[in-house]
Amino acid sequence: MGDTYRLQIPRDDLHDQLGQGLPAGTITLMEGAKGSGKSAVVQRMIYGFLSNQYTVTSISTELTVKDFINQMYSLDYPIASWLLDGKLKFVPVYPLVGNARSRVDFLGMLMSSRDLYTSDVIVIDTFSSLVSNSLRGEENSIKVLSFFKRLAGMNKSIVITIDPEEMNGKVLAPFESDSHVYLSLVVSQVGGIISRSIMVKRFASTQYRVSPMIGFRIEPNVGMVIEITSVV
């Protein structure tokens, strides 16, 4: 498939702003507080990957399959055909693991899932809420990172989203330092207007230009819109 998993779609230039796509064989950490737009950005990425003929496994902590389809279509990201032909595998975690008690062993289930090995891109949204009970120290974080690195070594691209408020600093630090691509979503309010931006803190393994700050908004029936005034 090449060295980069492309994100290009006609309606926005996220692909160009974000280094012509995510490098293959890398781990991307997307960090942001609740309401910062992590899920919307990830959904745009998923649609972009699929539009460029890659396969995707998406693991969600919040959405059922029906909710996911409805949300994607509300942003005009039609994905039903990819779900039907298996190019998109959507794994809703809560129905999968049942009650809160069983979620403690989610990491074991995650690492034994065959779906993670068959797709080009693996997306976990939101990773922090899944592992807050499982990762209790830096040593466990390193073990999980080693697992992700083995997947990346198979030329896959791993994208995980994290809410830093759900993980203590020692547990989060290895993910921040070892991820090849490190994105931080920033929300600001000026004069009653809320703006969102993707701050690129690290972007390794690319030969293309990457914008350090990408302003965006999400609109119903339109999807992601890149703010022209924020493009550097």
N, C-alpha and C positions, 0 to 999 in steps of 0.2 A: 504493500500500500504506500510505500515511501517513508520518509523520515518525519513527516508532519501530518497530523490529523487535522484536515482543513475544516473551517467553520463557515465558509462563505455562503451567504444567501443574498439575493438581489436587494433586499429592502433596507439593510443597514451595513455599516462598515466595521462591525466588531472584529471581523476576521482580519482586516488590515491593521486596525489599531492594536490587536493582540498578537502581533508577530506572525501573521499568516496562519494561525492555528496553534494547537498544542503539540509540542514535540512528542513523537512516539518514544516509548520507553522511559516515561517520566511520571512523577507524582506531582499533582497540582493541589495545593491547599488554598481553599477559598474561605476566608475568615470574616465573620461579621455578626453583629448582634441581631437579635430577633427584630424583624421588620426592615432589615437593611436591603433586602432584595435578593438574598442568596438563591432561593428556589427559582425565582424568575430568571436570573442569569443562567443558572444551570439548565433550565428548560430551554432557553435559547440555544445553549451549547449543544444539548441533545439533538434539537431539531437541525442544527447546522451539521453536526457529524453525520446524521442520517441522510441529509440532503446531499452529502458528498460521498455516499455509498459505503460508509463504515457501519459496523455493527456496534450496538450499545446495550449494556446491562445497567439498568437504573434501579437503585435500592432506595426506598423512601421510608422515612419514619412517620410521615403525617398523612399520606394520601393512599386511598384505595385505588384499584385499577380504574374504577369509574370516575373517581375524583380527578385522577391524573389526566385521563382522556378529556374530561370536561374542561379542566384548566388549560390544557394545551390548545384545545380548539377555541377557547375564549380569547387566546392570544393569537389566533390564526396560525397555529402551528399544527397542521393536520398530521397525525401520526398513526392512524388506524391501520393503514395498509402495511406499515412496518411491523406493527404488533402482530398482525395476522400472518405475515410471512416469516416471523421469527427474527428479523433483523434487529428489533427492539424487544428486549426482555425487561419487563417491569416487575419488580419484587416489592410488594407492600409488606413492610416488616411487622406491623401490629397484627394483622390477620395471620401472618405466618407463625409468629412466636406466641400469640395468645396473651396471657396476662403478664403483669409487670415482673412477677417473680421469675418467669422463664427467660426474660430478656437479659438476665445477668449472664447467661451463657451465650449471648449473641456472638461473641468473638469466635467461639468454637464453630458455630454454624456458618459464620462468614467465611472462615478459612477452609471449610470443607465443601463449600458450594461449587459445583461444577460449572455453573453459569458464569462465574467469574473468570474462568479460563477460556471460554469460547468466544467472547466478544473482543472487539478491538479496544473499546473504551469502557471502563467501569466507573460509574458515578454513585457515590454514597451521600445522600442528603437526608438528614443531617447526621453526620458521623458522631459528633460529640454527644448527642442525646442517646445514642445507642450504646455507647461504651462508658458512660459516666460511672456505672456500677462495676464495670469490669476492669478498667484501667485505674489502678490506685497508686501507681508509682512509675518512675522514669524507666525502670527495667521492663515493665510490661509494654510501655509505649514503644520501646526499641524493638521488642519482639514483633509487634504489629507492623512497625515500619519495615522490618526485615521481610515480612510476608508481602507487603506492598511492593518492595523492591524486587522480590522474586517475580512477581507479576510483571513489573516494569521491564525486567530482564527478558521477558518473552515478547518484547516490543509493544506492549500495551500501554495505554495512557490511563492513569488512575486519577480521578477527580474526587476529592472529599471536601465537604463543607463542614465548618466548625463554628459554633457559638462559643467564644472564649469564656463567657460567663458560666458555661456548663462544665468546664475543665479547669483544674488548678494549674498554676504556672509550671510546675515541674513536669506534669504529665503532658502539657501542651508544647513545652519547649522543644523536644526532639522533632515534632512535626514541623514546627516553624523553621528550625535550622536545617533539616534534611530534605525538605521538599524542593524539587527542582524549580517549580513555579509557585510563587507565593503571592496571592492576591488578597487585598484587604478592602472590604466594602465600607465606605464612609458615608454617613448621612449627616447633612448639615441643614440648618434652617436660617434663612435670611429674609427678614421682612414678611414673615408668614409663608414664605415659599420654601418647600422642602426639596432639596437636591440630593441625588445619590451619585456616587462615583466609585469606580474600581481603581484603587491605588495599586500599582504594580511594584511590589517590594523586591521581587526577584523573578527573573525569567532566563533560565539557563538553557543551553543546547539549542539556540536558534541563531540563524544568520540574518534574520529579518529585523526591521525596526519595530520597536515596541513603545507605545505611548506610555509615559509614566503615570498618567491620570486620564481615565476615560469616564466622562460624565454620561449618565443615561437616565431614561425614565421608562416606565412600563405603561402602555396604553391598551385598554380593551380592544379586541379585534384588530390590533396592529402589532402588538408584541413589544419588543425592545426597540427604543428609539435612542440613538446616540446624540447627545447634546453637542451641537456644532461649536458652541462657544467654549466648550471644555476641551476640545481636541487640540493637542499641542503639535 
